[in-house]
Amino acid sequence: MLSKRAKHLLKILVNRYIYEGQPIGSRTLSQDNSLGLSSATIRSVMADLEDMGLVCSPHTSAGRIPTVRGYRLFVDNLLQIKPLTNKEEYDLRQHFAIECDNQHLLEQTSNLLSNLTNLTSLVTLPKCCDKSLRHIEFLSLSNKRVLAILVFNNAEVENRIIHTSHHYSATELQTAANYLNTACIGKDIKTVRKNLLNELQAARQNMDKFMQTVTEMAEKAFNDVDNDFVMTGQTNLMAFAELSNIEKLKNLFVAFNEKRDILHLLEQALKTQSMQIFIGEECGNKVLVDCTVITSPYIVKDKVIGVIGIIGPTRIPYERVIPIVNLTAKLLGSALNPH
């Protein structure tokens, strides 16, 4: 159990470190009028906090910085959330007042979150395990690109630009769409992707040109329909000294590009209907050991269908970021709910 004095000192130390980014020494803390403690007493309390694994000294004779355990205690018990000002809340709501298609809305949300927090933001695409495919079309674009138009049972339309191995004629695309419409109409999109692609890939060796076209269109149109995410502001992490090491940045960007490890973390967040804060090794990935991930679900028709979140260093301004993520998730859910 921490004494009231130790809790207060830890709170001040964490807050100062978050905003200064430098180890905090006892002399610096002794100048804080709210503590009213001598340097000797502060040193004694700091030693106790270090023994408990709540702070550590990164260098000999340096000040202290919070450990993951220290941050966890701070976030769970000592943090004072700063409510958004009326203007901040109004401005945030205005971004969701403009009607647009879902894909644009998700991209806009990710950009907005990144700009507001100066961190890396992510928004998972809505889970579509209960979506049935109603119709699919392919339109040829320039430079071996095809626009895939997917219409689902609730009349929701998703547009995807896919890059193909070579140019397809309008006739080839129409024939592929006709085949997929016959094979997939009314079926759950997740089942469609699993069963159809398995069948097509198994028969790949004996395919004629038509079936090769269908396979490529199906693979790319249905790719990551239910577990992808939009990410923005990756380069914001370069502004933080503790993440600016070239090797750390390289590993982070590789993880962002591969998505697998990030998706695993987001899957955990999707299982709950509340905000989640993963600090350091709590992220379950050594690449994110110096990071904090904060996620909040967005809800449509009383069901969690996705999460939004931010990735930043462990010393992010929690009291400001948490209410931004929380309100943005609520506004996104409201914008996606049918009126």
Order of alpha helices (4+ residues) and beta strands (2+ residues): alpha-alpha-alpha-beta-beta-alpha-alpha-alpha-beta-beta-beta-beta-alpha-alpha-alpha-beta-alpha-alpha-beta-beta-beta-alpha
